[in-house]
Amino acid sequence: MISAKRILRARKGCHLQFEHLKKLGVVLKRARYFITCDGKYYDAIQKFNDSFISENLIYLERKRFASS
């Protein structure tokens, strides 16, 4: 939610690229499934469906908790 607000505010002033999103503090590992810049997905992800996104988000959360 916080990242979404930052993106909306920043979009009013300029055209955003992935580098801009990183500077805004957007966690691209999670957001990459929902964001495009210039019509392109981050990391050239091509297999988009509900199960692919869910599995990857769950994997990232488990990995994050396992490392803490």
Backbone as XML, in Angstrom:
<?xml version="1.0"?>
<chain id="A" units="angstrom">
  <residue number="1" name="MET">
    <atom name="N" x="0.824" y="-1.194" z="0.000"/>
    <atom name="CA" x="0.000" y="0.000" z="0.000"/>
    <atom name="C" x="0.865" y="1.253" z="0.000"/>
  </residue>
  <residue number="2" name="ILE">
    <atom name="N" x="1.927" y="1.254" z="0.803"/>
    <atom name="CA" x="2.806" y="2.419" z="0.871"/>
    <atom name="C" x="3.505" y="2.619" z="-0.469"/>
  </residue>
  <residue number="3" name="SER">
    <atom name="N" x="3.995" y="1.525" z="-1.060"/>
    <atom name="CA" x="4.670" y="1.632" z="-2.354"/>
    <atom name="C" x="3.716" y="2.139" z="-3.421"/>
  </residue>
  <residue number="4" name="ALA">
    <atom name="N" x="2.484" y="1.682" z="-3.389"/>
    <atom name="CA" x="1.504" y="2.130" z="-4.381"/>
    <atom name="C" x="1.278" y="3.631" z="-4.278"/>
  </residue>
  <residue number="5" name="LYS">
    <atom name="N" x="1.198" y="4.157" z="-3.073"/>
    <atom name="CA" x="1.027" y="5.599" z="-2.890"/>
    <atom name="C" x="2.240" y="6.361" z="-3.402"/>
  </residue>
  <residue number="6" name="ARG">
    <atom name="N" x="3.437" y="5.839" z="-3.145"/>
    <atom name="CA" x="4.666" y="6.482" z="-3.640"/>
    <atom name="C" x="4.684" y="6.513" z="-5.162"/>
  </residue>
  <residue number="7" name="ILE">
    <atom name="N" x="4.280" y="5.406" z="-5.782"/>
    <atom name="CA" x="4.255" y="5.326" z="-7.241"/>
    <atom name="C" x="3.268" y="6.333" z="-7.808"/>
  </residue>
  <residue number="8" name="LEU">
    <atom name="N" x="2.077" y="6.400" z="-7.231"/>
    <atom name="CA" x="1.061" y="7.339" z="-7.732"/>
    <atom name="C" x="1.528" y="8.786" z="-7.626"/>
  </residue>
  <residue number="9" name="ARG">
    <atom name="N" x="2.161" y="9.119" z="-6.503"/>
    <atom name="CA" x="2.678" y="10.483" z="-6.335"/>
    <atom name="C" x="3.767" y="10.787" z="-7.361"/>
  </residue>
  <residue number="10" name="ALA">
    <atom name="N" x="4.672" y="9.863" z="-7.556"/>
    <atom name="CA" x="5.791" y="10.073" z="-8.472"/>
    <atom name="C" x="5.325" y="10.134" z="-9.924"/>
  </residue>
  <residue number="11" name="ARG">
    <atom name="N" x="4.298" y="9.383" z="-10.273"/>
    <atom name="CA" x="3.801" y="9.377" z="-11.652"/>
    <atom name="C" x="3.224" y="10.716" z="-12.068"/>
  </residue>
  <residue number="12" name="LYS">
    <atom name="N" x="2.779" y="11.502" z="-11.122"/>
    <atom name="CA" x="2.230" y="12.824" z="-11.460"/>
    <atom name="C" x="3.311" y="13.740" z="-12.033"/>
  </residue>
  <residue number="13" name="GLY">
    <atom name="N" x="4.566" y="13.506" z="-11.624"/>
    <atom name="CA" x="5.650" y="14.385" z="-12.043"/>
    <atom name="C" x="6.478" y="13.897" z="-13.202"/>
  </residue>
  <residue number="14" name="CYS">
    <atom name="N" x="6.536" y="12.579" z="-13.421"/>
    <atom name="CA" x="7.396" y="12.068" z="-14.495"/>
    <atom name="C" x="6.995" y="10.657" z="-14.898"/>
  </residue>
  <residue number="15" name="HIS">
    <atom name="N" x="7.612" y="10.207" z="-15.979"/>
    <atom name="CA" x="7.430" y="8.854" z="-16.489"/>
    <atom name="C" x="8.400" y="7.948" z="-15.741"/>
  </residue>
  <residue number="16" name="LEU">
    <atom name="N" x="7.908" y="6.917" z="-15.080"/>
    <atom name="CA" x="8.752" y="6.081" z="-14.226"/>
    <atom name="C" x="9.380" y="4.905" z="-14.969"/>
  </residue>
  <residue number="17" name="GLN">
    <atom name="N" x="10.606" y="4.589" z="-14.574"/>
    <atom name="CA" x="11.331" y="3.407" z="-15.016"/>
    <atom name="C" x="11.583" y="2.543" z="-13.777"/>
  </residue>
  <residue number="18" name="PHE">
    <atom name="N" x="12.050" y="1.320" z="-13.982"/>
    <atom name="CA" x="12.296" y="0.430" z="-12.848"/>
    <atom name="C" x="13.355" y="1.003" z="-11.898"/>
  </residue>
  <residue number="19" name="GLU">
    <atom name="N" x="14.326" y="1.733" z="-12.434"/>
    <atom name="CA" x="15.346" y="2.347" z="-11.585"/>
    <atom name="C" x="14.716" y="3.369" z="-10.631"/>
  </residue>
  <residue number="20" name="HIS">
    <atom name="N" x="13.708" y="4.100" z="-11.131"/>
    <atom name="CA" x="13.003" y="5.070" z="-10.297"/>
    <atom name="C" x="12.252" y="4.360" z="-9.167"/>
  </residue>
  <residue number="21" name="LEU">
    <atom name="N" x="11.645" y="3.224" z="-9.501"/>
    <atom name="CA" x="10.894" y="2.481" z="-8.486"/>
    <atom name="C" x="11.812" y="2.001" z="-7.364"/>
  </residue>
  <residue number="22" name="LYS">
    <atom name="N" x="13.008" y="1.560" z="-7.727"/>
    <atom name="CA" x="13.977" y="1.135" z="-6.710"/>
    <atom name="C" x="14.316" y="2.297" z="-5.783"/>
  </residue>
  <residue number="23" name="LYS">
    <atom name="N" x="14.514" y="3.477" z="-6.365"/>
    <atom name="CA" x="14.839" y="4.656" z="-5.558"/>
    <atom name="C" x="13.686" y="5.058" z="-4.647"/>
  </residue>
  <residue number="24" name="LEU">
    <atom name="N" x="12.475" y="4.763" z="-5.066"/>
    <atom name="CA" x="11.297" y="5.058" z="-4.244"/>
    <atom name="C" x="11.128" y="4.058" z="-3.105"/>
  </residue>
  <residue number="25" name="GLY">
    <atom name="N" x="11.896" y="2.977" z="-3.141"/>
    <atom name="CA" x="11.800" y="1.961" z="-2.093"/>
    <atom name="C" x="10.812" y="0.853" z="-2.388"/>
  </residue>
  <residue number="26" name="VAL">
    <atom name="N" x="10.416" y="0.723" z="-3.643"/>
    <atom name="CA" x="9.497" y="-0.341" z="-4.034"/>
    <atom name="C" x="10.271" y="-1.661" z="-4.060"/>
  </residue>
  <residue number="27" name="VAL">
    <atom name="N" x="9.731" y="-2.688" z="-3.434"/>
    <atom name="CA" x="10.368" y="-4.010" z="-3.417"/>
    <atom name="C" x="9.980" y="-4.720" z="-4.717"/>
  </residue>
  <residue number="28" name="LEU">
    <atom name="N" x="10.886" y="-4.678" z="-5.682"/>
    <atom name="CA" x="10.577" y="-5.209" z="-7.002"/>
    <atom name="C" x="10.437" y="-6.726" z="-7.031"/>
  </residue>
  <residue number="29" name="LYS">
    <atom name="N" x="11.011" y="-7.426" z="-6.083"/>
    <atom name="CA" x="10.854" y="-8.886" z="-6.063"/>
    <atom name="C" x="9.397" y="-9.270" z="-5.895"/>
  </residue>
  <residue number="30" name="ARG">
    <atom name="N" x="8.647" y="-8.459" z="-5.161"/>
    <atom name="CA" x="7.218" y="-8.740" z="-4.981"/>
    <atom name="C" x="6.373" y="-7.997" z="-6.001"/>
  </residue>
  <residue number="31" name="ALA">
    <atom name="N" x="6.731" y="-6.771" z="-6.292"/>
    <atom name="CA" x="5.913" y="-5.917" z="-7.158"/>
    <atom name="C" x="6.042" y="-6.258" z="-8.636"/>
  </residue>
  <residue number="32" name="ARG">
    <atom name="N" x="7.086" y="-6.968" z="-9.028"/>
    <atom name="CA" x="7.339" y="-7.214" z="-10.450"/>
    <atom name="C" x="6.200" y="-7.945" z="-11.154"/>
  </residue>
  <residue number="33" name="TYR">
    <atom name="N" x="5.363" y="-8.631" z="-10.422"/>
    <atom name="CA" x="4.246" y="-9.348" z="-11.024"/>
    <atom name="C" x="3.074" y="-8.435" z="-11.370"/>
  </residue>
  <residue number="34" name="PHE">
    <atom name="N" x="3.108" y="-7.222" z="-10.865"/>
    <atom name="CA" x="1.967" y="-6.319" z="-11.007"/>
    <atom name="C" x="2.293" y="-5.020" z="-11.726"/>
  </residue>
  <residue number="35" name="ILE">
    <atom name="N" x="3.570" y="-4.788" z="-12.026"/>
    <atom name="CA" x="4.003" y="-3.498" z="-12.561"/>
    <atom name="C" x="4.675" y="-3.666" z="-13.920"/>
  </residue>
  <residue number="36" name="THR">
    <atom name="N" x="4.370" y="-2.746" z="-14.839"/>
    <atom name="CA" x="5.103" y="-2.651" z="-16.096"/>
    <atom name="C" x="5.620" y="-1.227" z="-16.237"/>
  </residue>
  <residue number="37" name="CYS">
    <atom name="N" x="6.750" y="-1.093" z="-16.901"/>
    <atom name="CA" x="7.305" y="0.212" z="-17.266"/>
    <atom name="C" x="7.564" y="0.165" z="-18.759"/>
  </residue>
  <residue number="38" name="ASP">
    <atom name="N" x="7.012" y="1.116" z="-19.478"/>
    <atom name="CA" x="7.095" y="1.135" z="-20.948"/>
    <atom name="C" x="6.558" y="-0.158" z="-21.555"/>
  </residue>
  <residue number="39" name="GLY">
    <atom name="N" x="5.555" y="-0.749" z="-20.922"/>
    <atom name="CA" x="4.940" y="-1.959" z="-21.433"/>
    <atom name="C" x="5.745" y="-3.217" z="-21.218"/>
  </residue>
  <residue number="40" name="LYS">
    <atom name="N" x="6.825" y="-3.133" z="-20.414"/>
    <atom name="CA" x="7.680" y="-4.298" z="-20.182"/>
    <atom name="C" x="7.642" y="-4.690" z="-18.713"/>
  </residue>
  <residue number="41" name="TYR">
    <atom name="N" x="7.689" y="-5.990" z="-18.481"/>
    <atom name="CA" x="7.744" y="-6.501" z="-17.123"/>
    <atom name="C" x="9.175" y="-6.552" z="-16.641"/>
  </residue>
  <residue number="42" name="TYR">
    <atom name="N" x="9.370" y="-6.402" z="-15.355"/>
    <atom name="CA" x="10.693" y="-6.505" z="-14.751"/>
    <atom name="C" x="11.181" y="-7.941" z="-14.884"/>
  </residue>
  <residue number="43" name="ASP">
    <atom name="N" x="12.423" y="-8.146" z="-15.239"/>
    <atom name="CA" x="13.043" y="-9.465" z="-15.399"/>
    <atom name="C" x="12.430" y="-10.284" z="-16.527"/>
  </residue>
  <residue number="44" name="ALA">
    <atom name="N" x="11.728" y="-9.676" z="-17.433"/>
    <atom name="CA" x="11.164" y="-10.361" z="-18.604"/>
    <atom name="C" x="10.354" y="-11.598" z="-18.238"/>
  </residue>
  <residue number="45" name="ILE">
    <atom name="N" x="9.553" y="-11.502" z="-17.207"/>
    <atom name="CA" x="8.689" y="-12.611" z="-16.795"/>
    <atom name="C" x="7.592" y="-12.774" z="-17.848"/>
  </residue>
  <residue number="46" name="GLN">
    <atom name="N" x="7.368" y="-14.001" z="-18.279"/>
    <atom name="CA" x="6.398" y="-14.209" z="-19.342"/>
    <atom name="C" x="5.216" y="-15.096" z="-18.950"/>
  </residue>
  <residue number="47" name="LYS">
    <atom name="N" x="5.361" y="-15.941" z="-17.965"/>
    <atom name="CA" x="4.291" y="-16.875" z="-17.589"/>
    <atom name="C" x="3.393" y="-16.255" z="-16.524"/>
  </residue>
  <residue number="48" name="PHE">
    <atom name="N" x="2.410" y="-15.503" z="-16.917"/>
    <atom name="CA" x="1.536" y="-14.895" z="-15.930"/>
    <atom name="C" x="0.202" y="-15.605" z="-15.867"/>
  </residue>
  <residue number="49" name="ASN">
    <atom name="N" x="-0.041" y="-16.199" z="-14.708"/>
    <atom name="CA" x="-1.359" y="-16.709" z="-14.383"/>
    <atom name="C" x="-1.454" y="-16.696" z="-12.860"/>
  </residue>
  <residue number="50" name="ASP">
    <atom name="N" x="-2.614" y="-16.889" z="-12.329"/>
    <atom name="CA" x="-2.817" y="-16.775" z="-10.882"/>
    <atom name="C" x="-1.923" y="-17.704" z="-10.077"/>
  </residue>
  <residue number="51" name="SER">
    <atom name="N" x="-1.796" y="-18.952" z="-10.494"/>
    <atom name="CA" x="-1.007" y="-19.899" z="-9.711"/>
    <atom name="C" x="0.481" y="-19.560" z="-9.757"/>
  </residue>
  <residue number="52" name="PHE">
    <atom name="N" x="0.980" y="-19.116" z="-10.893"/>
    <atom name="CA" x="2.389" y="-18.729" z="-11.003"/>
    <atom name="C" x="2.717" y="-17.584" z="-10.045"/>
  </residue>
  <residue number="53" name="ILE">
    <atom name="N" x="1.880" y="-16.577" z="-10.033"/>
    <atom name="CA" x="2.101" y="-15.426" z="-9.157"/>
    <atom name="C" x="1.995" y="-15.836" z="-7.698"/>
  </residue>
  <residue number="54" name="SER">
    <atom name="N" x="0.965" y="-16.576" z="-7.339"/>
    <atom name="CA" x="0.783" y="-17.013" z="-5.952"/>
    <atom name="C" x="1.958" y="-17.846" z="-5.465"/>
  </residue>
  <residue number="55" name="GLU">
    <atom name="N" x="2.386" y="-18.803" z="-6.262"/>
    <atom name="CA" x="3.504" y="-19.663" z="-5.875"/>
    <atom name="C" x="4.774" y="-18.859" z="-5.641"/>
  </residue>
  <residue number="56" name="ASN">
    <atom name="N" x="5.050" y="-17.911" z="-6.503"/>
    <atom name="CA" x="6.265" y="-17.115" z="-6.365"/>
    <atom name="C" x="6.204" y="-16.181" z="-5.171"/>
  </residue>
  <residue number="57" name="LEU">
    <atom name="N" x="5.058" y="-15.597" z="-4.902"/>
    <atom name="CA" x="4.925" y="-14.731" z="-3.737"/>
    <atom name="C" x="5.057" y="-15.530" z="-2.443"/>
  </residue>
  <residue number="58" name="ILE">
    <atom name="N" x="4.457" y="-16.705" z="-2.401"/>
    <atom name="CA" x="4.566" y="-17.564" z="-1.215"/>
    <atom name="C" x="6.016" y="-17.996" z="-1.021"/>
  </residue>
  <residue number="59" name="TYR">
    <atom name="N" x="6.697" y="-18.359" z="-2.105"/>
    <atom name="CA" x="8.095" y="-18.756" z="-2.023"/>
    <atom name="C" x="8.944" y="-17.627" z="-1.440"/>
  </residue>
  <residue number="60" name="LEU">
    <atom name="N" x="8.727" y="-16.397" z="-1.918"/>
    <atom name="CA" x="9.507" y="-15.262" z="-1.422"/>
    <atom name="C" x="9.255" y="-15.013" z="0.060"/>
  </residue>
  <residue number="61" name="GLU">
    <atom name="N" x="8.010" y="-15.154" z="0.498"/>
    <atom name="CA" x="7.688" y="-14.955" z="1.912"/>
    <atom name="C" x="8.350" y="-16.030" z="2.772"/>
  </residue>
  <residue number="62" name="ARG">
    <atom name="N" x="8.280" y="-17.277" z="2.342"/>
    <atom name="CA" x="8.911" y="-18.366" z="3.103"/>
    <atom name="C" x="10.422" y="-18.157" z="3.188"/>
  </residue>
  <residue number="63" name="LYS">
    <atom name="N" x="11.008" y="-17.758" z="2.078"/>
    <atom name="CA" x="12.453" y="-17.512" z="2.031"/>
    <atom name="C" x="12.830" y="-16.383" z="2.975"/>
  </residue>
  <residue number="64" name="ARG">
    <atom name="N" x="12.017" y="-15.344" z="3.017"/>
    <atom name="CA" x="12.279" y="-14.188" z="3.888"/>
    <atom name="C" x="12.212" y="-14.599" z="5.360"/>
  </residue>
  <residue number="65" name="PHE">
    <atom name="N" x="11.196" y="-15.387" z="5.741"/>
    <atom name="CA" x="11.050" y="-15.808" z="7.134"/>
    <atom name="C" x="12.120" y="-16.833" z="7.533"/>
  </residue>
  <residue number="66" name="ALA">
    <atom name="N" x="12.541" y="-17.663" z="6.592"/>
    <atom name="CA" x="13.575" y="-18.665" z="6.884"/>
    <atom name="C" x="14.926" y="-18.007" z="7.162"/>
  </residue>
  <residue number="67" name="SER">
    <atom name="N" x="15.168" y="-16.865" z="6.532"/>
    <atom name="CA" x="16.452" y="-16.192" z="6.728"/>
    <atom name="C" x="16.474" y="-15.316" z="7.957"/>
  </residue>
  <residue number="68" name="SER">
    <atom name="N" x="15.323" y="-15.075" z="8.606"/>
    <atom name="CA" x="15.299" y="-14.225" z="9.802"/>
    <atom name="C" x="15.443" y="-14.994" z="11.072"/>
  </residue>
</chain>
